[in-house]
Amino acid sequence: MQIHIEASELPGRTCGPGTEFAGFENIHVGVQRKDRPGELLGLHPGDAPRAAWTLDCVTTRTPEGVEVSGPYIQNRFGGRFVHLSWGTVDAAGTFTMFRRAKLMLIDAGPEVLEEASRSGHLTARLRLTDDRGLPRCARVRPPDITWSATDGRAGGGA
């Protein structure tokens, strides 16, 4: 199965100060590889009009439902999820993470996961700017993210 993440409304390359940080310049976002925070897939600048990633996964049917695994699927803290990592990129091209968003697969729901395992495609759609205008972080819950089983075409339904 493939997971397609389609993100819109990125916050920009500059992240002003928040309650937990002083602010950042030249921000980017990418998908973190499992257990390797420094290894990212598809780094996008924070001012891109949109960002998209495709993750190859394996599904296994268990008594509890469909289990998803793969190189970009994290598996800890109560479930399987994808991390979108926000960070700065310096002049040498080094990425330094400052926050992450967690996309929990359980939030797709068992019916959607089952249908996606049959169609071969699960799509997540979300805005990457939070309500304060900052890079979205923490667990992203519906309705801020929508999950659907799709046919694999960008923007296509099942």
Summary of the structure (lengths in Angstrom):
residues: 158
radius of gyration: 15.5
end to end distance: 13.8
largest distance: 49.7
contacts: 479
relative contact order: 0.24
helix: 9%
strand: 53%
